[in-house]
Amino acid sequence: MRHFETIREFNDMLGVETLHPLVSVVNLGEAKPMQHMRHTNGFYSVMLKDEKFCDIVYGRSRYDYDRGSVVCTAPWQVVGIENTTNEMFQPVGWGLFFAPEILTGTTLGRTMKEYTFFEYRANEALHLSEREREVFLHCLNEISKELDHTIDRLTRRLIASNIEILLDHCLRFYERQFITRETVNADLLSRFEQLLNKYFEGKNAQFSGLPTVKYCASELCLSTNYFGDLIKKETGKTAQEHIKLRTLNAVKERLADMEKSITQISYELGFQYPQHLSRFFKKETGMTPVEYRMRIA
């Protein structure tokens, strides 16, 4: 597997000019033909794929891109195309590549963690409408204009500001995508609830501890960030809040069985110690488990 540490290394592989050592906007259709490969980068990438059919492996996931799909990757994520043959191919689309150093001291550097889609899986790519694609390309054009400008004391700030505008548009487009996939999302919410019910009804909690957002996302074949963002958008509550609520209901259900001790219930539900259950229950209800039992008795 090949690693490209700098923008210049990657541009040299593509056969395009490096106008700035920390940022590059590339029309992939003007890059030289290349062989399929998997690789890692030392920088962020935002790729607009314009191939109608393109079989890509991202991490361990395979994804067929349609025209107008955007995938974003953070440094050191594995991304690439399976090298099933040694044939050369001509990439089609656009790419924005920027090193973490360009963000130092900028507003974007302080808010970069908000763009959680850099941790999404390939099958969670952003699919642009034609209008959104025009906006995306306009933003890339504004960054390109700044790269063509002579480097001065405002260059870094202006480039970072334009990248931030592009990423904000991506956030907006993802919100639209969540909304327009309500049927799929409703099914996901249903499966999430079923997953939690099954977790507490079986032995999972007893042997594996309380469920986590990462576990639920994995079971639903989603990245942790995409899953969390989707749940928050659909319900107004975080995935962790949903898990906490279902855990609380599970505690209440078992407390209703007066023959079970607090210690027994705590271990059945995955709490490490009985006092952890008591603190959790007190915080969520304002009562201790014993006080709750006295109320429902």
C-alpha atoms as one frame of an Amber mdcrd trajectory, in Angstrom:
protein
   0.000   0.000   0.000   1.346   3.411  -0.950   1.371   6.495   1.282   1.404
  10.104   0.048   2.574  12.348   2.864   2.463  15.700   1.065   0.278  17.460
  -1.476   3.258  17.724  -3.810   3.858  13.958  -3.770   0.240  13.327  -4.661
   0.219  15.990  -7.381   3.379  14.514  -8.895   1.647  11.127  -9.067  -1.318
  12.772 -10.795   0.969  14.723 -13.092  -0.459  18.126 -12.152   1.205  21.364
 -11.077   1.543  22.237  -7.380   0.487  25.867  -6.890   0.535  25.726  -3.088
   2.378  23.215  -0.874  -0.612  22.747   1.460  -3.664  22.921  -0.832  -4.569
  21.609  -4.270  -7.667  21.651  -6.468  -7.420  19.101  -9.257  -9.535  18.429
 -12.305  -8.958  14.686 -12.360  -9.872  14.549 -16.027  -6.653  16.492 -16.720
  -4.487  14.188 -14.604  -2.394  11.533 -16.271  -3.770   7.983 -16.557  -2.914
   5.806 -13.574  -3.139   2.280 -12.285  -5.644   1.209  -9.690  -4.229   1.226
  -6.155  -5.087   1.545  -2.515  -3.306   4.239  -0.541  -3.250   6.534   2.468
  -2.668  10.281   2.562  -1.196  12.683   5.068  -3.888  15.233   4.217  -7.659
  15.692   3.882  -9.425  15.012   0.604 -12.852  15.943  -0.757 -13.549  14.013
  -3.955 -16.352  14.616  -6.440 -16.568  11.468  -8.548 -18.020  11.936 -12.007
 -17.563   8.386 -13.295 -20.931   6.810 -13.982 -19.680   3.448 -12.772 -16.586
   3.191 -10.609 -15.911   0.282  -8.287 -14.044   1.650  -5.287 -12.812   0.065
  -2.099 -12.731   2.404   0.886 -11.370   0.802   4.031 -13.042  -2.630   3.897
 -16.168  -1.440   2.073 -16.959  -1.637  -1.638 -18.994   1.117  -3.215 -20.296
   1.829  -6.720 -20.209   5.572  -7.264 -22.751   7.306  -9.447 -22.065  10.642
 -11.117 -22.080  13.465  -8.608 -21.068  11.519  -5.495 -18.775  13.106  -2.914
 -16.604  11.229  -0.441 -14.403  12.911   2.143 -11.417  11.349   3.885  -9.201
  12.408   6.766  -5.437  11.795   6.985  -4.350   8.141   7.203  -7.656   6.627
   6.128  -7.250   3.806   3.621  -8.849   4.658   0.291  -8.377   3.429  -3.237
  -9.446   1.329  -6.148  -8.939  -2.407  -6.321  -6.076  -3.302  -8.609  -7.613
  -6.334 -10.301  -5.638  -5.685 -13.493  -2.569  -3.671 -14.385  -4.508  -1.583
 -16.872  -4.327   2.195 -16.823  -7.478   4.286 -16.328  -8.396   7.948 -16.609
 -10.036   9.350 -13.468 -12.972  11.710 -13.941 -14.108  14.300 -11.424 -12.624
  16.874  -9.088 -10.561  16.732  -5.937  -9.768  19.167  -3.158  -6.744  18.189
  -1.077  -5.547  20.171   1.932  -2.970  19.518   4.633  -3.862  19.922   8.337
  -1.227  22.670   8.564  -3.328  25.011   6.401  -5.901  25.080   9.218  -3.504
  26.237  11.937  -4.704  29.459  13.534  -7.859  29.665  11.405 -11.545  29.472
  12.285 -11.778  26.249  10.313  -9.001  24.738  12.405 -11.083  25.325  15.529
 -14.300  23.921  14.034 -12.950  21.036  11.941 -14.383  18.467  14.352 -17.901
  19.569  13.323 -17.427  18.044   9.863 -18.054  14.499  10.999 -18.543  13.265
   7.423 -14.759  12.899   7.140 -15.237   9.742   9.203 -18.158   8.360   7.175
 -17.862   5.127   5.234 -17.835   5.057   1.435 -21.383   3.704   1.242 -22.439
   6.815   3.182 -21.206   9.124   0.420 -22.958  12.399  -0.343 -25.068  12.258
  -3.535 -25.453  15.695  -5.089 -28.348  17.038  -7.103 -27.373  18.913 -10.248
 -27.903  22.231  -8.473 -25.800  21.111  -5.510 -23.099  19.968  -7.898 -22.980
  23.465  -9.397 -22.584  24.991  -5.928 -19.839  22.476  -5.106 -17.901  23.290
  -8.282 -18.357  27.036  -7.699 -16.726  26.662  -4.270 -13.828  24.733  -5.798
 -13.445  27.487  -8.388 -13.180  30.127  -5.654 -10.428  28.127  -3.962  -8.655
  27.737  -7.317  -8.749  31.492  -7.868  -7.031  32.059  -4.546  -4.406  29.419
  -5.382  -3.648  31.321  -8.601  -3.124  34.517  -6.603   0.343  35.480  -5.448
   0.929  34.152  -1.934   0.720  36.925   0.684  -0.143  37.297   4.378  -3.873
  36.759   3.721  -3.540  33.707   1.496  -3.890  31.096   4.257  -6.906  32.834
   5.800  -8.742  33.250   2.510  -8.066  29.676   1.376  -9.204  28.277   4.729
 -12.330  30.467   4.603 -13.247  29.164   1.153 -12.642  25.559   2.211 -14.891
  26.199   5.224 -17.662  27.464   2.917 -17.400  24.306   0.816 -17.548  22.059
   3.897 -20.536  24.018   5.237 -22.328  23.372   1.955 -21.520  19.674   2.324
 -23.100  19.758   5.794 -26.211  21.358   4.302 -26.360  18.801   1.479 -26.008
  15.921   3.938 -28.913  17.308   5.955 -30.978  17.358   2.773 -29.908  13.778
   2.053 -31.015  12.656   5.519 -34.413  14.276   4.946 -34.959  12.851   1.460
 -34.243   9.338   2.695 -36.964   9.298   5.349 -38.191   5.811   4.451 -34.723
   4.316   4.743 -34.077   6.282   7.921 -37.358   5.148   9.490 -36.337   1.553
   8.877 -32.970   2.253  10.483 -34.620   3.742  13.576 -36.839   0.684  13.853
 -33.833  -1.644  13.588 -31.978   0.455  16.179 -34.835   0.016  18.658 -35.040
  -3.698  17.912 -31.286  -4.014  18.393 -31.454  -2.407  21.834 -34.453  -4.516
  22.860 -32.692  -7.704  21.814 -29.494  -6.605  23.554 -31.167  -6.266  26.938
 -33.517  -9.210  26.536 -30.625 -11.575  25.832 -27.275 -12.112  27.518 -25.332
  -9.431  25.620 -25.419  -6.868  28.396 -24.437  -9.386  31.054 -21.338 -10.519
  29.173 -20.403  -7.419  27.162 -21.524  -4.510  29.340 -23.797  -1.632  28.415
 -24.330  -1.044  24.683 -22.312   1.721  23.036 -22.971   3.936  20.029 -20.026
   2.309  18.262 -21.469  -1.166  18.824 -24.923  -0.184  17.561 -23.504   1.539
  14.481 -21.393  -1.506  13.657 -24.368  -3.854  14.030 -26.347  -1.628  11.659
 -23.417  -1.535   9.165 -22.824   2.192   9.526 -19.924   4.337  10.647 -20.224
   5.725  14.155 -20.345   9.341  12.952 -22.910   8.797  10.197 -25.122   6.791
  12.530 -24.909   9.429  15.245 -25.596  12.305  12.851 -28.561  10.528  11.271
 -30.167   9.641  14.614 -29.720  13.216  15.863 -31.224  14.645  12.672 -34.189
  12.261  12.660 -35.132  12.356  16.341 -33.551  15.430  17.901 -31.826  13.145
  20.402 -28.335  11.707  20.187 -27.800   7.980  19.787 -26.282   7.972  23.274
 -29.453   9.544  24.667 -31.529   6.802  23.018 -29.282   4.135  24.538 -29.500
   5.798  27.947 -33.317   5.911  27.757 -33.560   2.241  26.768 -31.133   1.329
  29.561 -33.287   3.224  32.052 -36.417   1.397  30.867 -34.603  -1.931  31.201
 -33.659  -1.067  34.792 -37.267  -0.134  35.604 -38.563  -3.366  34.084 -36.270
  -5.457  36.265 -36.882  -3.393  39.396 -40.544  -4.319  39.029 -39.499  -7.916
  39.768 -39.198  -7.661  43.546 -37.474 -11.028  43.795 -34.362  -9.708  42.066
 -31.741  -7.871  44.087 -30.168  -4.585  42.930 -26.852  -6.407  42.596 -28.375
  -9.090  40.376 -30.059  -6.506  38.171 -26.873  -4.475  37.816 -24.881  -7.433
  36.525 -27.676  -8.619  34.233 -27.786  -5.203  32.540 -24.040  -4.775  32.155
 -23.245  -2.298  34.938 -19.770  -2.916  36.284 -20.838  -2.468  39.909 -24.212
  -2.124  41.685 -23.326   1.418  42.774 -22.931   2.382  39.110 -26.550   1.368
  38.513 -27.661   3.307  41.587 -25.841   6.472  40.493 -27.213   6.160  36.952
 -30.781   5.642  38.170 -30.586   8.479  40.712 -29.255  10.872  38.087 -31.971
  10.003  35.548 -34.984   9.757  37.880 -34.089  11.623  41.045 -34.736   8.425
  43.031 -32.637   5.528  44.181 -33.627   2.042  42.964 -34.933   1.269  46.449
 -37.073   4.424  46.509 -38.452   3.552  43.072 -39.403   0.071  44.271 -41.196
   1.531  47.265 -43.171   3.799  44.937 -44.347   1.015  42.590 -44.905  -1.621
  45.289
